[in-house]
């Protein structure tokens, strides 16, 4: 049995299912390009997790259009999910291994290599399927716990503090404070934050509908891509994007972000395509919430 055998099942159970339906995401040990590429040629055997994931994806897609089923996770989607795994591990301060002090930069490079291997969606159906997988990409939060006592303090990022630090609370004046840290802020206090945000942005750009649906994010800043413009250039793609953005409940904020970003589109012929979506968003009479 190779090292890659079983990786799809592990990723499905620990990362993909909780990402899609909620729960605690538990990233695997860093995977990297070579191992991920080998793994995606395999098959999934975890039937229960697979059914949960397929139901979640189809439920998400049916919010936007009438479909019976979605195709199984594509090779490119698996590669992007492995990239997401390694992106999360870049902020894991407890991870030990051979990377040493260059660990975050190495892991982010590994994630970017995987993202680069994934092609942009070639059809509207592929864009829908990819969004069904990554619609909750920006949802994960990390719980950081700061423990303070009479002689010092320490913050535990994404893990429980040791019980020994919580003993004798009154005598040692122990206090704890939990903070929920959103995905885009998980590297905010590190020296690799710029590389982290650049990698997250590349991951978002690989799934155009998801990218558009989070365009009002502060970081990483949204920018129009060829994939997004190609999608909404078609009437069916425009309609699909409009439905996706309407369902966020944040259409005005997203329209403002899309309009602002349109000023930086390098190809003049593409500007009206972006502006048409902005106009459609601004013309919505009401906003539905998901």
Secondary structure, 3 states (H helix, E strand, C coil): CCCCCCHHHHHHHHHHHHHHHCCCCCCCCCCHHHHHHHHCCCCCCCHHHHHHHHHHHHHHHHCCCCCCCCCCCCHHHHHHHHHHHHHHHCCCCCCCCCCHHHHHHHHHHHHHHHHHHCCCCCCHHHHHHHHHHHCCCCCCEEEEEEEEECCEEEEEECCCCCHHHHCCHHHHCCEEEEEEEEHHHCCCCCCCHHHHHHHHHHHHHCCHHHHHHCCCCCCCCCCCCHHHHHHHHCHHHHHHHHHHHHHCCCHHHHHHHHHHHHCCCCCHHHHHHHHHHHHHHHCCCCCCCC
